[in-house]
């Protein structure tokens, strides 16, 4: 009695501690970066990210173009694994502000542009490349009017090409508008997870934390033609006169050989009522909420339809047959055994070892690993732990989760192997194959794409050091954990079959239509629950938009799991009813075939929604990444369908006592 009493007291103590801690602070903020407050006149550094384009999808370094460089030289910011894989290259810049001080500044004048620089600037302008700037971890936001609508973009163009002119013009003057909120350090405790790392502002830091916090960063790009002789007399950071953006092309800076381009900027600080936790709202405005709800409603209709079929199978067909069978005496049962029909005929073959059983076990293990990674990542993102303020955090978290879930992959694949084979001999080979199957496919595709990116001199190309880092993570963490999981799988009890398997396999009756046609058709139902959300995901990846409706994505994921399970069970039962006992792979591909429709939809999106994508290199990159996504979806959904079908078949035949 003493042990439960101590345990109860401990729980009450923890509960009271949490209550006291929650009352000790007036506010709590989890997602986002560590809040930084600035005093008046304090220097703020603007950072620059890679140049990006929705036309080529090839990122390039900011300093690959003839822009002004900071006085102390270019210095790269520390980047996490996710940022490197996404092609981000964050550097310091010559743009410097003083908190709450409005000013107009001259930066530099370039030497006369040579042929190579002109060609590069024109190419980047016509490919719609955007300059991406970051201030206090906020991307620069630009507003534009298009067809009477106010549209927001992150970044600003390298230049522009007017419709009535054959010339190109460079953006060389920036009008910054920094929104600030006065903060007085009133008893708030803030935990941050941004690029500055974890940080807490406690009660003792009130005086130090008081000041201004940056809650918005907007930019208006202009092209202005300056007189080089006059501008070269100025030094970097000298004051220059404030100007309005010219509308006449004669007053804009043309991109031409021997032209000298002068770069200037203005900064205006504007007090705002926006508070720190809400500063990302402008970037994460959810569009198309009705479409998301329509997608969920559509999925629910499919689920209820399939649930009705499963309900009929269980209650009307299976239960009726089993009840009738159990009511007979032994002699009648023996007579009935000779007159069996439908799924009861394959009782001696239903658990016969499938073809390519090793590959099936490997794919199931990898599917469990991918599904676990997706579920945990989306749950954390839905609760706000994967903030967009922490660039690369989502991808880094997914990779780490995948590595550590290798133990689950090894366990499931070896236990499935032991169940099918009846022995654990060869489990090391199965574990090794599980550890190398999906990562090997991804590694081959990424290597081919990386050679293409290297040839294009893009910052999206992985440096050779990162290749070795990924290989080290693979073979030093994922492989050992998968082998450990495999060893644990050998120690676990194998799943015993409820019926014996005959020595001679039963002949499968001929059918009017091939079974693979039904399997492929089954994939349309899971795809129906997924395709609307897939459009938003593809748009966020390839059109440079923020995707942050992870709550909707979590609901869609749960619906997808349900539909995959139901589709696979229904299809497995249909095959058993026509005396087809080779259900293993069909159960896997009944739900896994959704990957084929995902890949075809990706091609459709490339042709009809990414019409601006130019060049074979961009198309190959798109198709390569889409192929990785399709393989991952196939393994995940196929595993969900197979495991559900396996337990359905096990339950079905465990209720039948046929010798």
Secondary structure as a PSIPRED ss2 file (coil, helix, strand):
# PSIPRED VFORMAT (PSIPRED V4.0)

   1 X C   1.000  0.000  0.000
   2 X H   0.000  1.000  0.000
   3 X H   0.000  1.000  0.000
   4 X H   0.000  1.000  0.000
   5 X H   0.000  1.000  0.000
   6 X H   0.000  1.000  0.000
   7 X H   0.000  1.000  0.000
   8 X H   0.000  1.000  0.000
   9 X H   0.000  1.000  0.000
  10 X H   0.000  1.000  0.000
  11 X H   0.000  1.000  0.000
  12 X H   0.000  1.000  0.000
  13 X H   0.000  1.000  0.000
  14 X H   0.000  1.000  0.000
  15 X H   0.000  1.000  0.000
  16 X H   0.000  1.000  0.000
  17 X H   0.000  1.000  0.000
  18 X H   0.000  1.000  0.000
  19 X H   0.000  1.000  0.000
  20 X H   0.000  1.000  0.000
  21 X H   0.000  1.000  0.000
  22 X H   0.000  1.000  0.000
  23 X H   0.000  1.000  0.000
  24 X H   0.000  1.000  0.000
  25 X C   1.000  0.000  0.000
  26 X C   1.000  0.000  0.000
  27 X C   1.000  0.000  0.000
  28 X E   0.000  0.000  1.000
  29 X E   0.000  0.000  1.000
  30 X C   1.000  0.000  0.000
  31 X C   1.000  0.000  0.000
  32 X C   1.000  0.000  0.000
  33 X C   1.000  0.000  0.000
  34 X C   1.000  0.000  0.000
  35 X C   1.000  0.000  0.000
  36 X C   1.000  0.000  0.000
  37 X E   0.000  0.000  1.000
  38 X E   0.000  0.000  1.000
  39 X C   1.000  0.000  0.000
  40 X C   1.000  0.000  0.000
  41 X C   1.000  0.000  0.000
  42 X C   1.000  0.000  0.000
  43 X E   0.000  0.000  1.000
  44 X E   0.000  0.000  1.000
  45 X E   0.000  0.000  1.000
  46 X E   0.000  0.000  1.000
  47 X E   0.000  0.000  1.000
  48 X E   0.000  0.000  1.000
  49 X C   1.000  0.000  0.000
  50 X C   1.000  0.000  0.000
  51 X E   0.000  0.000  1.000
  52 X E   0.000  0.000  1.000
  53 X C   1.000  0.000  0.000
  54 X C   1.000  0.000  0.000
  55 X C   1.000  0.000  0.000
  56 X C   1.000  0.000  0.000
  57 X C   1.000  0.000  0.000
  58 X C   1.000  0.000  0.000
  59 X C   1.000  0.000  0.000
  60 X E   0.000  0.000  1.000
  61 X C   1.000  0.000  0.000
  62 X H   0.000  1.000  0.000
  63 X H   0.000  1.000  0.000
  64 X H   0.000  1.000  0.000
  65 X C   1.000  0.000  0.000
  66 X C   1.000  0.000  0.000
  67 X C   1.000  0.000  0.000
  68 X C   1.000  0.000  0.000
  69 X C   1.000  0.000  0.000
  70 X C   1.000  0.000  0.000
  71 X C   1.000  0.000  0.000
  72 X C   1.000  0.000  0.000
  73 X C   1.000  0.000  0.000
  74 X C   1.000  0.000  0.000
  75 X C   1.000  0.000  0.000
  76 X E   0.000  0.000  1.000
  77 X C   1.000  0.000  0.000
  78 X C   1.000  0.000  0.000
  79 X C   1.000  0.000  0.000
  80 X C   1.000  0.000  0.000
  81 X H   0.000  1.000  0.000
  82 X H   0.000  1.000  0.000
  83 X H   0.000  1.000  0.000
  84 X H   0.000  1.000  0.000
  85 X H   0.000  1.000  0.000
  86 X C   1.000  0.000  0.000
  87 X C   1.000  0.000  0.000
  88 X C   1.000  0.000  0.000
  89 X C   1.000  0.000  0.000
  90 X C   1.000  0.000  0.000
  91 X E   0.000  0.000  1.000
  92 X E   0.000  0.000  1.000
  93 X E   0.000  0.000  1.000
  94 X E   0.000  0.000  1.000
  95 X E   0.000  0.000  1.000
  96 X E   0.000  0.000  1.000
  97 X E   0.000  0.000  1.000
  98 X E   0.000  0.000  1.000
  99 X C   1.000  0.000  0.000
 100 X C   1.000  0.000  0.000
 101 X C   1.000  0.000  0.000
 102 X C   1.000  0.000  0.000
 103 X E   0.000  0.000  1.000
 104 X E   0.000  0.000  1.000
 105 X E   0.000  0.000  1.000
 106 X E   0.000  0.000  1.000
 107 X E   0.000  0.000  1.000
 108 X E   0.000  0.000  1.000
 109 X E   0.000  0.000  1.000
 110 X C   1.000  0.000  0.000
 111 X C   1.000  0.000  0.000
 112 X C   1.000  0.000  0.000
 113 X C   1.000  0.000  0.000
 114 X C   1.000  0.000  0.000
 115 X H   0.000  1.000  0.000
 116 X H   0.000  1.000  0.000
 117 X H   0.000  1.000  0.000
 118 X H   0.000  1.000  0.000
 119 X H   0.000  1.000  0.000
 120 X H   0.000  1.000  0.000
 121 X H   0.000  1.000  0.000
 122 X H   0.000  1.000  0.000
 123 X H   0.000  1.000  0.000
 124 X H   0.000  1.000  0.000
 125 X H   0.000  1.000  0.000
 126 X H   0.000  1.000  0.000
 127 X C   1.000  0.000  0.000
 128 X C   1.000  0.000  0.000
 129 X C   1.000  0.000  0.000
 130 X E   0.000  0.000  1.000
 131 X E   0.000  0.000  1.000
 132 X C   1.000  0.000  0.000
 133 X E   0.000  0.000  1.000
 134 X E   0.000  0.000  1.000
 135 X E   0.000  0.000  1.000
 136 X C   1.000  0.000  0.000
 137 X C   1.000  0.000  0.000
 138 X E   0.000  0.000  1.000
 139 X E   0.000  0.000  1.000
 140 X C   1.000  0.000  0.000
 141 X E   0.000  0.000  1.000
 142 X E   0.000  0.000  1.000
 143 X E   0.000  0.000  1.000
 144 X E   0.000  0.000  1.000
 145 X E   0.000  0.000  1.000
 146 X E   0.000  0.000  1.000
 147 X C   1.000  0.000  0.000
 148 X C   1.000  0.000  0.000
 149 X E   0.000  0.000  1.000
 150 X E   0.000  0.000  1.000
 151 X E   0.000  0.000  1.000
 152 X E   0.000  0.000  1.000
 153 X E   0.000  0.000  1.000
 154 X E   0.000  0.000  1.000
 155 X C   1.000  0.000  0.000
 156 X E   0.000  0.000  1.000
 157 X E   0.000  0.000  1.000
 158 X C   1.000  0.000  0.000
 159 X E   0.000  0.000  1.000
 160 X E   0.000  0.000  1.000
 161 X C   1.000  0.000  0.000
 162 X C   1.000  0.000  0.000
 163 X C   1.000  0.000  0.000
 164 X C   1.000  0.000  0.000
 165 X C   1.000  0.000  0.000
 166 X C   1.000  0.000  0.000
 167 X C   1.000  0.000  0.000
 168 X C   1.000  0.000  0.000
 169 X E   0.000  0.000  1.000
 170 X E   0.000  0.000  1.000
 171 X C   1.000  0.000  0.000
 172 X C   1.000  0.000  0.000
 173 X E   0.000  0.000  1.000
 174 X E   0.000  0.000  1.000
 175 X E   0.000  0.000  1.000
 176 X E   0.000  0.000  1.000
 177 X E   0.000  0.000  1.000
 178 X E   0.000  0.000  1.000
 179 X E   0.000  0.000  1.000
 180 X E   0.000  0.000  1.000
 181 X E   0.000  0.000  1.000
 182 X E   0.000  0.000  1.000
 183 X E   0.000  0.000  1.000
 184 X C   1.000  0.000  0.000
 185 X C   1.000  0.000  0.000
 186 X C   1.000  0.000  0.000
 187 X C   1.000  0.000  0.000
 188 X C   1.000  0.000  0.000
 189 X E   0.000  0.000  1.000
 190 X E   0.000  0.000  1.000
 191 X E   0.000  0.000  1.000
 192 X E   0.000  0.000  1.000
 193 X E   0.000  0.000  1.000
 194 X E   0.000  0.000  1.000
 195 X C   1.000  0.000  0.000
 196 X C   1.000  0.000  0.000
 197 X E   0.000  0.000  1.000
 198 X E   0.000  0.000  1.000
 199 X E   0.000  0.000  1.000
 200 X E   0.000  0.000  1.000
 201 X C   1.000  0.000  0.000
 202 X C   1.000  0.000  0.000
 203 X H   0.000  1.000  0.000
 204 X H   0.000  1.000  0.000
 205 X H   0.000  1.000  0.000
 206 X H   0.000  1.000  0.000
 207 X H   0.000  1.000  0.000
 208 X H   0.000  1.000  0.000
 209 X H   0.000  1.000  0.000
 210 X C   1.000  0.000  0.000
 211 X E   0.000  0.000  1.000
 212 X E   0.000  0.000  1.000
 213 X E   0.000  0.000  1.000
 214 X E   0.000  0.000  1.000
 215 X E   0.000  0.000  1.000
 216 X E   0.000  0.000  1.000
 217 X E   0.000  0.000  1.000
 218 X E   0.000  0.000  1.000
 219 X E   0.000  0.000  1.000
 220 X E   0.000  0.000  1.000
 221 X E   0.000  0.000  1.000
 222 X E   0.000  0.000  1.000
 223 X C   1.000  0.000  0.000
 224 X C   1.000  0.000  0.000
 225 X C   1.000  0.000  0.000
 226 X C   1.000  0.000  0.000
 227 X C   1.000  0.000  0.000
 228 X H   0.000  1.000  0.000
 229 X H   0.000  1.000  0.000
 230 X H   0.000  1.000  0.000
 231 X H   0.000  1.000  0.000
 232 X C   1.000  0.000  0.000
 233 X C   1.000  0.000  0.000
 234 X C   1.000  0.000  0.000
 235 X C   1.000  0.000  0.000
 236 X C   1.000  0.000  0.000
 237 X C   1.000  0.000  0.000
 238 X C   1.000  0.000  0.000
 239 X E   0.000  0.000  1.000
 240 X C   1.000  0.000  0.000
 241 X C   1.000  0.000  0.000
 242 X C   1.000  0.000  0.000
 243 X C   1.000  0.000  0.000
 244 X C   1.000  0.000  0.000
 245 X C   1.000  0.000  0.000
 246 X C   1.000  0.000  0.000
 247 X C   1.000  0.000  0.000
 248 X C   1.000  0.000  0.000
 249 X H   0.000  1.000  0.000
 250 X H   0.000  1.000  0.000
 251 X H   0.000  1.000  0.000
 252 X C   1.000  0.000  0.000
 253 X C   1.000  0.000  0.000
 254 X E   0.000  0.000  1.000
 255 X C   1.000  0.000  0.000
 256 X C   1.000  0.000  0.000
 257 X C   1.000  0.000  0.000
 258 X C   1.000  0.000  0.000
 259 X C   1.000  0.000  0.000
 260 X C   1.000  0.000  0.000
 261 X C   1.000  0.000  0.000
 262 X E   0.000  0.000  1.000
 263 X E   0.000  0.000  1.000
 264 X E   0.000  0.000  1.000
 265 X E   0.000  0.000  1.000
 266 X E   0.000  0.000  1.000
 267 X E   0.000  0.000  1.000
 268 X E   0.000  0.000  1.000
 269 X E   0.000  0.000  1.000
 270 X E   0.000  0.000  1.000
 271 X E   0.000  0.000  1.000
 272 X C   1.000  0.000  0.000
 273 X C   1.000  0.000  0.000
 274 X C   1.000  0.000  0.000
 275 X C   1.000  0.000  0.000
 276 X H   0.000  1.000  0.000
 277 X H   0.000  1.000  0.000
 278 X H   0.000  1.000  0.000
 279 X C   1.000  0.000  0.000
 280 X C   1.000  0.000  0.000
 281 X C   1.000  0.000  0.000
 282 X C   1.000  0.000  0.000
 283 X C   1.000  0.000  0.000
 284 X C   1.000  0.000  0.000
 285 X C   1.000  0.000  0.000
 286 X C   1.000  0.000  0.000
 287 X C   1.000  0.000  0.000
 288 X C   1.000  0.000  0.000
 289 X H   0.000  1.000  0.000
 290 X H   0.000  1.000  0.000
 291 X H   0.000  1.000  0.000
 292 X H   0.000  1.000  0.000
 293 X H   0.000  1.000  0.000
 294 X H   0.000  1.000  0.000
 295 X H   0.000  1.000  0.000
 296 X H   0.000  1.000  0.000
 297 X H   0.000  1.000  0.000
 298 X H   0.000  1.000  0.000
 299 X H   0.000  1.000  0.000
 300 X H   0.000  1.000  0.000
 301 X H   0.000  1.000  0.000
 302 X H   0.000  1.000  0.000
 303 X H   0.000  1.000  0.000
 304 X H   0.000  1.000  0.000
 305 X H   0.000  1.000  0.000
 306 X H   0.000  1.000  0.000
 307 X H   0.000  1.000  0.000
 308 X H   0.000  1.000  0.000
 309 X H   0.000  1.000  0.000
 310 X H   0.000  1.000  0.000
 311 X H   0.000  1.000  0.000
 312 X H   0.000  1.000  0.000
 313 X H   0.000  1.000  0.000
 314 X H   0.000  1.000  0.000
 315 X H   0.000  1.000  0.000
 316 X H   0.000  1.000  0.000
 317 X H   0.000  1.000  0.000
 318 X H   0.000  1.000  0.000
 319 X H   0.000  1.000  0.000
 320 X H   0.000  1.000  0.000
 321 X H   0.000  1.000  0.000
 322 X H   0.000  1.000  0.000
 323 X H   0.000  1.000  0.000
 324 X H   0.000  1.000  0.000
 325 X H   0.000  1.000  0.000
 326 X H   0.000  1.000  0.000
 327 X H   0.000  1.000  0.000
 328 X C   1.000  0.000  0.000
 329 X C   1.000  0.000  0.000
 330 X H   0.000  1.000  0.000
 331 X H   0.000  1.000  0.000
 332 X H   0.000  1.000  0.000
 333 X H   0.000  1.000  0.000
 334 X H   0.000  1.000  0.000
 335 X H   0.000  1.000  0.000
 336 X H   0.000  1.000  0.000
 337 X H   0.000  1.000  0.000
 338 X H   0.000  1.000  0.000
 339 X C   1.000  0.000  0.000
 340 X C   1.000  0.000  0.000
 341 X C   1.000  0.000  0.000
 342 X H   0.000  1.000  0.000
 343 X H   0.000  1.000  0.000
 344 X H   0.000  1.000  0.000
 345 X H   0.000  1.000  0.000
 346 X H   0.000  1.000  0.000
 347 X C   1.000  0.000  0.000
 348 X C   1.000  0.000  0.000
 349 X C   1.000  0.000  0.000
 350 X C   1.000  0.000  0.000
 351 X C   1.000  0.000  0.000
 352 X C   1.000  0.000  0.000
 353 X C   1.000  0.000  0.000
 354 X C   1.000  0.000  0.000
 355 X C   1.000  0.000  0.000
 356 X C   1.000  0.000  0.000
 357 X H   0.000  1.000  0.000
 358 X H   0.000  1.000  0.000
 359 X H   0.000  1.000  0.000
 360 X H   0.000  1.000  0.000
 361 X H   0.000  1.000  0.000
 362 X H   0.000  1.000  0.000
 363 X H   0.000  1.000  0.000
 364 X H   0.000  1.000  0.000
 365 X H   0.000  1.000  0.000
 366 X H   0.000  1.000  0.000
 367 X H   0.000  1.000  0.000
 368 X H   0.000  1.000  0.000
 369 X H   0.000  1.000  0.000
 370 X H   0.000  1.000  0.000
 371 X H   0.000  1.000  0.000
 372 X H   0.000  1.000  0.000
 373 X H   0.000  1.000  0.000
 374 X H   0.000  1.000  0.000
 375 X H   0.000  1.000  0.000
 376 X H   0.000  1.000  0.000
 377 X H   0.000  1.000  0.000
 378 X H   0.000  1.000  0.000
 379 X H   0.000  1.000  0.000
 380 X H   0.000  1.000  0.000
 381 X H   0.000  1.000  0.000
 382 X H   0.000  1.000  0.000
 383 X C   1.000  0.000  0.000
 384 X C   1.000  0.000  0.000
 385 X C   1.000  0.000  0.000
 386 X C   1.000  0.000  0.000
 387 X C   1.000  0.000  0.000
 388 X C   1.000  0.000  0.000
 389 X C   1.000  0.000  0.000
 390 X C   1.000  0.000  0.000
 391 X C   1.000  0.000  0.000
 392 X C   1.000  0.000  0.000
 393 X H   0.000  1.000  0.000
 394 X H   0.000  1.000  0.000
 395 X H   0.000  1.000  0.000
 396 X H   0.000  1.000  0.000
 397 X H   0.000  1.000  0.000
 398 X H   0.000  1.000  0.000
 399 X H   0.000  1.000  0.000
 400 X H   0.000  1.000  0.000
 401 X H   0.000  1.000  0.000
 402 X H   0.000  1.000  0.000
 403 X H   0.000  1.000  0.000
 404 X H   0.000  1.000  0.000
 405 X C   1.000  0.000  0.000
 406 X H   0.000  1.000  0.000
 407 X H   0.000  1.000  0.000
 408 X H   0.000  1.000  0.000
 409 X H   0.000  1.000  0.000
 410 X H   0.000  1.000  0.000
 411 X H   0.000  1.000  0.000
 412 X H   0.000  1.000  0.000
 413 X H   0.000  1.000  0.000
 414 X H   0.000  1.000  0.000
 415 X H   0.000  1.000  0.000
 416 X H   0.000  1.000  0.000
 417 X H   0.000  1.000  0.000
 418 X H   0.000  1.000  0.000
 419 X H   0.000  1.000  0.000
 420 X H   0.000  1.000  0.000
 421 X H   0.000  1.000  0.000
 422 X C   1.000  0.000  0.000
 423 X C   1.000  0.000  0.000
 424 X C   1.000  0.000  0.000
 425 X C   1.000  0.000  0.000
 426 X C   1.000  0.000  0.000
 427 X H   0.000  1.000  0.000
 428 X H   0.000  1.000  0.000
 429 X H   0.000  1.000  0.000
 430 X H   0.000  1.000  0.000
 431 X H   0.000  1.000  0.000
 432 X H   0.000  1.000  0.000
 433 X H   0.000  1.000  0.000
 434 X H   0.000  1.000  0.000
 435 X H   0.000  1.000  0.000
 436 X H   0.000  1.000  0.000
 437 X H   0.000  1.000  0.000
 438 X H   0.000  1.000  0.000
 439 X H   0.000  1.000  0.000
 440 X H   0.000  1.000  0.000
 441 X H   0.000  1.000  0.000
 442 X H   0.000  1.000  0.000
 443 X H   0.000  1.000  0.000
 444 X H   0.000  1.000  0.000
 445 X H   0.000  1.000  0.000
 446 X H   0.000  1.000  0.000
 447 X H   0.000  1.000  0.000
 448 X H   0.000  1.000  0.000
 449 X H   0.000  1.000  0.000
 450 X H   0.000  1.000  0.000
 451 X H   0.000  1.000  0.000
 452 X H   0.000  1.000  0.000
 453 X H   0.000  1.000  0.000
 454 X H   0.000  1.000  0.000
 455 X H   0.000  1.000  0.000
 456 X H   0.000  1.000  0.000
 457 X C   1.000  0.000  0.000
 458 X C   1.000  0.000  0.000
 459 X C   1.000  0.000  0.000
 460 X C   1.000  0.000  0.000
 461 X C   1.000  0.000  0.000
 462 X C   1.000  0.000  0.000
 463 X C   1.000  0.000  0.000
 464 X H   0.000  1.000  0.000
 465 X H   0.000  1.000  0.000
 466 X H   0.000  1.000  0.000
 467 X H   0.000  1.000  0.000
 468 X H   0.000  1.000  0.000
 469 X H   0.000  1.000  0.000
 470 X H   0.000  1.000  0.000
 471 X H   0.000  1.000  0.000
 472 X H   0.000  1.000  0.000
 473 X H   0.000  1.000  0.000
 474 X H   0.000  1.000  0.000
 475 X H   0.000  1.000  0.000
 476 X H   0.000  1.000  0.000
 477 X H   0.000  1.000  0.000
 478 X H   0.000  1.000  0.000
 479 X H   0.000  1.000  0.000
 480 X H   0.000  1.000  0.000
 481 X H   0.000  1.000  0.000
 482 X H   0.000  1.000  0.000
 483 X H   0.000  1.000  0.000
 484 X H   0.000  1.000  0.000
 485 X H   0.000  1.000  0.000
 486 X H   0.000  1.000  0.000
 487 X H   0.000  1.000  0.000
 488 X H   0.000  1.000  0.000
 489 X H   0.000  1.000  0.000
 490 X H   0.000  1.000  0.000
 491 X H   0.000  1.000  0.000
 492 X C   1.000  0.000  0.000
 493 X C   1.000  0.000  0.000
 494 X C   1.000  0.000  0.000
 495 X C   1.000  0.000  0.000
 496 X C   1.000  0.000  0.000
 497 X C   1.000  0.000  0.000
 498 X C   1.000  0.000  0.000
 499 X C   1.000  0.000  0.000
 500 X C   1.000  0.000  0.000
 501 X C   1.000  0.000  0.000
 502 X C   1.000  0.000  0.000
 503 X C   1.000  0.000  0.000
 504 X C   1.000  0.000  0.000
 505 X C   1.000  0.000  0.000
 506 X C   1.000  0.000  0.000
 507 X C   1.000  0.000  0.000
 508 X C   1.000  0.000  0.000
 509 X C   1.000  0.000  0.000
 510 X C   1.000  0.000  0.000
 511 X C   1.000  0.000  0.000
 512 X C   1.000  0.000  0.000
 513 X C   1.000  0.000  0.000
 514 X C   1.000  0.000  0.000
 515 X H   0.000  1.000  0.000
 516 X H   0.000  1.000  0.000
 517 X H   0.000  1.000  0.000
 518 X H   0.000  1.000  0.000
 519 X H   0.000  1.000  0.000
 520 X H   0.000  1.000  0.000
 521 X H   0.000  1.000  0.000
 522 X H   0.000  1.000  0.000
 523 X H   0.000  1.000  0.000
 524 X H   0.000  1.000  0.000
 525 X H   0.000  1.000  0.000
 526 X H   0.000  1.000  0.000
 527 X H   0.000  1.000  0.000
 528 X H   0.000  1.000  0.000
 529 X H   0.000  1.000  0.000
 530 X H   0.000  1.000  0.000
 531 X H   0.000  1.000  0.000
 532 X H   0.000  1.000  0.000
 533 X H   0.000  1.000  0.000
 534 X H   0.000  1.000  0.000
 535 X H   0.000  1.000  0.000
 536 X H   0.000  1.000  0.000
 537 X H   0.000  1.000  0.000
 538 X H   0.000  1.000  0.000
 539 X H   0.000  1.000  0.000
 540 X H   0.000  1.000  0.000
 541 X H   0.000  1.000  0.000
 542 X H   0.000  1.000  0.000
 543 X C   1.000  0.000  0.000
 544 X C   1.000  0.000  0.000
 545 X C   1.000  0.000  0.000
 546 X C   1.000  0.000  0.000
 547 X C   1.000  0.000  0.000
 548 X C   1.000  0.000  0.000
 549 X C   1.000  0.000  0.000
 550 X H   0.000  1.000  0.000
 551 X H   0.000  1.000  0.000
 552 X H   0.000  1.000  0.000
 553 X H   0.000  1.000  0.000
 554 X H   0.000  1.000  0.000
 555 X H   0.000  1.000  0.000
 556 X H   0.000  1.000  0.000
 557 X H   0.000  1.000  0.000
 558 X H   0.000  1.000  0.000
 559 X H   0.000  1.000  0.000
 560 X H   0.000  1.000  0.000
 561 X H   0.000  1.000  0.000
 562 X H   0.000  1.000  0.000
 563 X H   0.000  1.000  0.000
 564 X H   0.000  1.000  0.000
 565 X H   0.000  1.000  0.000
 566 X H   0.000  1.000  0.000
 567 X H   0.000  1.000  0.000
 568 X H   0.000  1.000  0.000
 569 X H   0.000  1.000  0.000
 570 X H   0.000  1.000  0.000
 571 X H   0.000  1.000  0.000
 572 X H   0.000  1.000  0.000
 573 X H   0.000  1.000  0.000
 574 X H   0.000  1.000  0.000
 575 X H   0.000  1.000  0.000
 576 X H   0.000  1.000  0.000
 577 X H   0.000  1.000  0.000
 578 X C   1.000  0.000  0.000
 579 X C   1.000  0.000  0.000
 580 X C   1.000  0.000  0.000
 581 X C   1.000  0.000  0.000
 582 X C   1.000  0.000  0.000
 583 X C   1.000  0.000  0.000
 584 X H   0.000  1.000  0.000
 585 X H   0.000  1.000  0.000
 586 X H   0.000  1.000  0.000
 587 X H   0.000  1.000  0.000
 588 X H   0.000  1.000  0.000
 589 X H   0.000  1.000  0.000
 590 X H   0.000  1.000  0.000
 591 X H   0.000  1.000  0.000
 592 X H   0.000  1.000  0.000
 593 X C   1.000  0.000  0.000
 594 X H   0.000  1.000  0.000
 595 X H   0.000  1.000  0.000
 596 X H   0.000  1.000  0.000
 597 X H   0.000  1.000  0.000
 598 X H   0.000  1.000  0.000
 599 X H   0.000  1.000  0.000
 600 X H   0.000  1.000  0.000
 601 X H   0.000  1.000  0.000
 602 X H   0.000  1.000  0.000
 603 X H   0.000  1.000  0.000
 604 X H   0.000  1.000  0.000
 605 X H   0.000  1.000  0.000
 606 X H   0.000  1.000  0.000
 607 X H   0.000  1.000  0.000
 608 X H   0.000  1.000  0.000
 609 X C   1.000  0.000  0.000
 610 X C   1.000  0.000  0.000
 611 X C   1.000  0.000  0.000
 612 X C   1.000  0.000  0.000
 613 X C   1.000  0.000  0.000
 614 X C   1.000  0.000  0.000
 615 X C   1.000  0.000  0.000
 616 X H   0.000  1.000  0.000
 617 X H   0.000  1.000  0.000
 618 X H   0.000  1.000  0.000
 619 X H   0.000  1.000  0.000
 620 X H   0.000  1.000  0.000
 621 X H   0.000  1.000  0.000
 622 X H   0.000  1.000  0.000
 623 X H   0.000  1.000  0.000
 624 X H   0.000  1.000  0.000
 625 X H   0.000  1.000  0.000
 626 X H   0.000  1.000  0.000
 627 X H   0.000  1.000  0.000
 628 X H   0.000  1.000  0.000
 629 X H   0.000  1.000  0.000
 630 X H   0.000  1.000  0.000
 631 X H   0.000  1.000  0.000
 632 X H   0.000  1.000  0.000
 633 X H   0.000  1.000  0.000
 634 X H   0.000  1.000  0.000
 635 X H   0.000  1.000  0.000
 636 X H   0.000  1.000  0.000
 637 X H   0.000  1.000  0.000
 638 X H   0.000  1.000  0.000
 639 X H   0.000  1.000  0.000
 640 X H   0.000  1.000  0.000
 641 X H   0.000  1.000  0.000
 642 X H   0.000  1.000  0.000
 643 X H   0.000  1.000  0.000
 644 X H   0.000  1.000  0.000
 645 X H   0.000  1.000  0.000
 646 X H   0.000  1.000  0.000
 647 X H   0.000  1.000  0.000
 648 X H   0.000  1.000  0.000
 649 X H   0.000  1.000  0.000
 650 X H   0.000  1.000  0.000
 651 X H   0.000  1.000  0.000
 652 X H   0.000  1.000  0.000
 653 X H   0.000  1.000  0.000
 654 X H   0.000  1.000  0.000
 655 X C   1.000  0.000  0.000
 656 X C   1.000  0.000  0.000
 657 X C   1.000  0.000  0.000
 658 X C   1.000  0.000  0.000
 659 X C   1.000  0.000  0.000
